[in-house]
Amino acid sequence: MRVLLTGGNGMLARSIADAWRDQGRQDELIPVTRADADLLDLVAVHEMMHSIKPDLVIHAAARVGGIAANVADPTGFLMDNLRLDSNVLSSAMESSVGKFIYFGSSCMYPKDYRQPLVETDVLAAPLEPTNEGYALSKIAAARYCNYVARQFGLDYRVLIPSNLYGPNDDYSLDRGHLVAAAIAKAHAAKTQSASSIDVWGDGLARREFTYVGDLAHWLVEHLDSISEWPSVMNVGKGEDHSVRDYYEAALATVGYDCELVTDPTKPAGMHQKLMDSSLAMDFGWRANTSLVDGMRQSYAGYLDSLER
């Protein structure tokens, strides 16, 4: 089996490639990056797909960012992801790719809806405005995968991870998600002997973060059962923590202590979006890495990135 993996330089794709090697899979994994093909270029994507002729596509590429990035450019997050996903999915169909794994996002779920969120809650109520553009693009692509599976009987499946973190994360403050940003800020505070760290919102919003290695290893181990998966599955840690908790964990990880100064005037997104991942647990899903261990490995990865 030939497997095409998009987003080859991203945190998730790199973790999947690592898990592939660790587990000694004999299938051919072909990670592709922007240097191989710009996924916003339909002709380039068609040529890549026809050249590789994959049996399975794992689509881990997306334009992603934190709250600040999404608020600043909702049009870009909507249209870039729509174009990117449309190019990859349409090219896969034209190349007769029979198996496809699409990664959705917990942003697809309604704002301040019931907890924990189940897969059928998508489109049940209005979305969180701060990342609505990104969420709409992910919902559209996920629905397309559902339609393909129903209409043509192909194994097009959607996995909805919680927020992910781990080595090779994006630690830039304008694009990074909560855990990566907290680690970067805590490290900067330590090196500068700062007395405080700024935190957007009141610090009480709760988020579910899953260590990326747990998802990657589960996916590689259970890839051969894709035909048995339901059309959509949540894959999350199953527990959440407040924004303040994550910042405190980041400070403990880097070995520093200072004041956390919250700013309630800044957007914090949904108050809570904990997911129910019991469907995936029927297929062996477990997120075993603790926040302490995951933070430690993430910080080690961050320090490595500073030396490169």
C-alpha positions as CSV (number, residue, x, y, z in Angstrom):
1,M,0.0,0.0,0.0
2,R,1.3,3.5,-0.9
3,V,0.3,6.2,1.5
4,L,0.5,9.9,0.7
5,L,0.8,12.1,3.8
6,T,0.2,15.9,3.3
7,G,1.6,18.6,5.6
8,G,4.9,16.7,5.8
9,N,6.7,19.5,7.8
10,G,3.8,19.9,10.3
11,M,3.7,18.6,13.8
12,L,1.1,16.0,13.2
13,A,2.6,14.7,9.9
14,R,6.1,14.5,11.4
15,S,4.7,12.6,14.4
16,I,2.9,10.1,12.0
17,A,6.2,9.6,10.1
18,D,8.0,8.9,13.4
19,A,5.3,6.4,14.4
20,W,5.5,4.8,11.0
21,R,9.2,4.2,11.5
22,D,8.9,3.1,15.2
23,Q,6.3,0.5,14.3
24,G,8.2,-0.8,11.3
25,R,5.3,-0.6,8.8
26,Q,6.3,-2.0,5.5
27,D,3.8,0.1,3.5
28,E,5.4,3.0,1.6
29,L,4.8,6.3,3.3
30,I,5.3,9.4,1.1
31,P,5.3,12.7,3.1
32,V,4.9,15.7,0.9
33,T,5.6,19.3,1.8
34,R,5.0,22.7,0.0
35,A,8.4,22.2,-1.7
36,D,6.9,19.1,-3.4
37,A,3.5,20.7,-4.3
38,D,1.7,23.8,-3.3
39,L,-1.7,22.5,-2.2
40,L,-3.3,25.8,-3.1
41,D,-2.4,25.1,-6.8
42,L,-4.9,22.6,-8.3
43,V,-2.7,21.7,-11.2
44,A,0.3,21.0,-8.9
45,V,-1.9,18.8,-6.7
46,H,-3.4,16.9,-9.6
47,E,0.1,16.2,-11.0
48,M,1.4,15.1,-7.6
49,M,-1.6,12.7,-7.0
50,H,-1.3,11.2,-10.5
51,S,2.5,10.8,-10.1
52,I,2.3,9.1,-6.7
53,K,-0.9,7.1,-7.3
54,P,-1.6,6.5,-3.6
55,D,-3.9,3.9,-2.2
56,L,-4.5,6.0,0.9
57,V,-4.2,9.7,1.6
58,I,-3.7,11.0,5.1
59,H,-4.5,14.7,4.8
60,A,-2.7,16.4,7.7
61,A,-2.1,19.8,5.9
62,A,-4.0,22.9,6.9
63,R,-3.5,26.5,7.5
64,V,-3.8,26.8,11.3
65,G,-3.3,29.4,13.9
66,G,-4.4,30.6,17.4
67,I,-7.1,33.0,18.3
68,A,-5.1,36.1,17.4
69,A,-4.4,34.8,13.9
70,N,-8.0,33.7,13.2
71,V,-9.4,37.0,14.4
72,A,-7.0,38.9,12.2
73,D,-7.7,37.0,9.0
74,P,-10.9,35.1,8.9
75,T,-11.2,35.4,5.1
76,G,-7.8,33.8,4.7
77,F,-8.4,30.9,7.0
78,L,-11.7,30.2,5.3
79,M,-10.7,30.5,1.7
80,D,-7.2,29.0,2.0
81,N,-8.4,25.9,3.7
82,L,-11.4,25.5,1.4
83,R,-9.1,25.7,-1.6
84,L,-6.5,23.4,-0.1
85,D,-9.0,20.7,1.0
86,S,-10.9,21.0,-2.3
87,N,-7.7,20.5,-4.3
88,V,-6.6,17.5,-2.4
89,L,-10.0,15.8,-2.2
90,S,-11.0,16.3,-5.8
91,S,-7.6,15.1,-7.0
92,A,-7.9,12.0,-4.8
93,M,-11.3,11.2,-6.3
94,E,-10.0,11.8,-9.9
95,S,-7.1,9.5,-9.1
96,S,-9.4,6.8,-7.8
97,V,-8.0,6.9,-4.3
98,G,-10.1,4.4,-2.3
99,K,-9.1,5.4,1.2
100,F,-8.8,8.9,2.7
101,I,-8.3,10.2,6.3
102,Y,-9.3,13.8,6.9
103,F,-8.4,15.6,10.1
104,G,-11.2,17.9,11.3
105,S,-11.0,20.2,14.3
106,S,-12.8,20.7,17.6
107,C,-13.6,24.2,16.2
108,M,-16.2,22.5,14.1
109,Y,-18.4,22.2,17.2
110,P,-21.0,24.8,18.3
111,K,-20.1,27.5,20.7
112,D,-20.8,26.8,24.4
113,Y,-22.8,23.6,23.6
114,R,-23.3,20.6,25.7
115,Q,-20.3,18.9,27.3
116,P,-18.8,16.6,26.3
117,L,-19.4,17.1,22.6
118,V,-20.4,14.1,20.4
119,E,-19.9,13.7,16.7
120,T,-23.5,14.5,15.8
121,D,-23.3,17.9,17.4
122,V,-21.6,19.4,14.3
123,L,-23.9,22.0,12.8
124,A,-26.3,21.7,15.7
125,A,-25.9,25.4,16.7
126,P,-23.9,28.5,15.8
127,L,-20.1,28.4,15.8
128,E,-17.6,30.3,17.9
129,P,-17.1,33.7,16.1
130,T,-13.4,33.9,16.7
131,N,-12.6,30.9,14.5
132,E,-15.7,30.6,12.4
133,G,-13.9,30.9,9.1
134,Y,-11.6,28.0,9.8
135,A,-14.4,26.0,11.3
136,L,-16.6,26.4,8.2
137,S,-13.8,25.1,6.0
138,K,-13.3,22.0,8.1
139,I,-17.0,21.3,8.2
140,A,-17.3,21.5,4.4
141,A,-14.4,19.1,3.8
142,A,-15.7,16.7,6.5
143,R,-19.1,16.7,4.9
144,Y,-17.6,16.0,1.5
145,C,-15.8,13.0,2.9
146,N,-19.1,11.8,4.4
147,Y,-20.8,12.2,1.1
148,V,-18.1,10.3,-0.8
149,A,-18.3,7.4,1.7
150,R,-22.1,7.2,1.3
151,Q,-22.4,7.8,-2.4
152,F,-19.5,5.7,-3.7
153,G,-18.8,3.3,-0.8
154,L,-15.2,4.5,-0.4
155,D,-13.3,4.5,2.9
156,Y,-13.2,8.3,3.4
157,R,-13.1,8.9,7.1
158,V,-13.0,12.0,9.4
159,L,-11.0,12.2,12.6
160,I,-11.7,15.1,14.9
161,P,-8.7,15.6,17.2
162,S,-8.8,17.9,20.2
163,N,-6.2,20.6,20.2
164,L,-2.8,18.9,19.8
165,Y,0.6,19.7,21.2
166,G,4.1,18.2,21.3
167,P,7.5,18.4,19.7
168,N,7.6,20.2,16.3
169,D,4.7,22.5,17.4
170,D,4.5,26.1,16.1
171,Y,5.8,28.1,19.1
172,S,5.4,31.5,17.5
173,L,3.1,33.8,19.5
174,D,1.1,35.0,16.5
175,R,0.3,31.5,15.1
176,G,0.9,29.0,18.0
177,H,-1.9,27.4,20.0
178,L,-2.3,27.6,23.7
179,V,0.2,25.0,25.0
180,A,3.0,26.0,22.6
181,A,2.4,29.7,23.3
182,A,2.5,29.1,27.0
183,I,5.8,27.2,26.8
184,A,7.3,29.9,24.7
185,K,6.1,32.7,27.0
186,A,7.3,30.8,30.1
187,H,10.7,30.2,28.6
188,A,11.0,33.9,27.6
189,A,10.0,35.0,31.1
190,K,12.6,32.7,32.6
191,T,15.4,33.9,30.3
192,Q,14.4,37.6,30.9
193,S,13.7,37.2,34.6
194,A,10.3,38.7,33.9
195,S,7.9,39.3,36.8
196,S,4.7,38.4,34.8
197,I,3.2,36.8,31.7
198,D,0.2,38.2,29.8
199,V,-2.7,35.9,29.3
200,W,-5.6,36.6,26.9
201,G,-9.0,36.3,28.5
202,D,-9.7,35.6,32.2
203,G,-7.8,32.4,32.3
204,L,-10.9,30.3,33.1
205,A,-11.8,29.0,29.6
206,R,-11.2,25.2,29.5
207,R,-9.4,23.4,26.7
208,E,-8.7,19.7,25.9
209,F,-5.2,19.0,24.6
210,T,-3.9,15.7,23.4
211,Y,-0.3,14.8,23.0
212,V,0.3,14.4,19.3
213,G,2.4,11.2,19.6
214,D,-0.5,9.4,21.1
215,L,-2.7,10.2,18.1
216,A,0.1,9.4,15.6
217,H,0.9,6.0,17.2
218,W,-2.8,5.0,17.4
219,L,-3.4,6.0,13.8
220,V,-0.5,4.0,12.4
221,E,-1.3,1.0,14.6
222,H,-5.0,0.9,13.6
223,L,-4.8,2.1,10.0
224,D,-5.7,-1.2,8.6
225,S,-9.2,-1.1,10.3
226,I,-10.2,2.1,8.5
227,S,-13.0,0.3,6.7
228,E,-14.6,-0.5,10.0
229,W,-14.5,3.0,11.4
230,P,-17.6,5.2,11.6
231,S,-17.7,8.2,9.2
232,V,-16.6,10.6,12.0
233,M,-14.7,10.0,15.2
234,N,-13.5,12.3,18.0
235,V,-10.0,11.5,19.2
236,G,-9.2,13.5,22.3
237,K,-7.6,13.2,25.7
238,G,-11.0,13.0,27.5
239,E,-10.1,15.6,30.1
240,D,-9.6,19.4,30.0
241,H,-7.9,22.1,32.0
242,S,-8.2,25.8,32.3
243,V,-6.0,28.3,30.4
244,R,-4.5,29.2,33.7
245,D,-3.7,25.5,34.4
246,Y,-1.8,25.2,31.1
247,Y,0.3,28.4,31.9
248,E,1.0,27.1,35.4
249,A,2.1,23.8,33.9
250,A,4.3,25.5,31.4
251,L,6.0,27.5,34.2
252,A,6.6,24.4,36.2
253,T,8.0,22.7,33.2
254,V,10.6,25.4,32.5
255,G,11.3,25.8,36.2
256,Y,10.2,29.3,36.8
257,D,7.5,31.2,38.7
258,C,5.9,34.5,38.0
259,E,2.6,36.3,38.0
260,L,-0.1,35.5,35.3
261,V,-1.8,38.7,34.3
262,T,-5.1,38.0,32.6
263,D,-6.8,40.4,30.2
264,P,-10.6,39.8,30.0
265,T,-10.9,42.4,27.2
266,K,-9.1,40.0,24.9
267,P,-11.0,37.2,23.2
268,A,-10.8,33.8,24.8
269,G,-12.9,31.7,22.4
270,M,-15.4,29.1,23.6
271,H,-15.6,28.6,27.4
272,Q,-15.3,24.8,27.0
273,K,-15.2,22.2,24.2
274,L,-14.5,18.9,25.8
275,M,-15.1,16.0,23.4
276,D,-16.6,12.5,23.9
277,S,-14.1,10.1,22.3
278,S,-15.9,6.9,23.3
279,L,-16.5,5.9,19.6
280,A,-12.8,5.8,18.9
281,M,-12.1,3.9,22.1
282,D,-14.0,1.0,20.6
283,F,-11.2,1.0,18.0
284,G,-8.4,1.0,20.5
285,W,-8.0,4.8,21.0
286,R,-6.2,5.8,24.3
287,A,-4.4,9.0,25.1
288,N,-1.9,7.8,27.7
289,T,0.6,10.7,27.9
290,S,0.1,12.9,30.9
291,L,0.2,16.6,30.7
292,V,3.4,16.7,32.8
293,D,5.2,14.2,30.5
294,G,3.8,15.8,27.3
295,M,4.8,19.3,28.5
296,R,8.3,18.0,29.3
297,Q,8.7,16.5,25.8
298,S,7.3,19.6,24.2
299,Y,9.7,21.9,26.0
300,A,12.6,19.7,25.0
301,G,11.4,20.0,21.4
302,Y,11.2,23.8,21.8
303,L,14.7,24.0,23.1
304,D,15.9,21.9,20.2
305,S,14.2,24.3,17.8
306,L,16.0,27.3,19.3
307,E,19.3,25.6,18.6
308,R,18.5,24.9,14.9
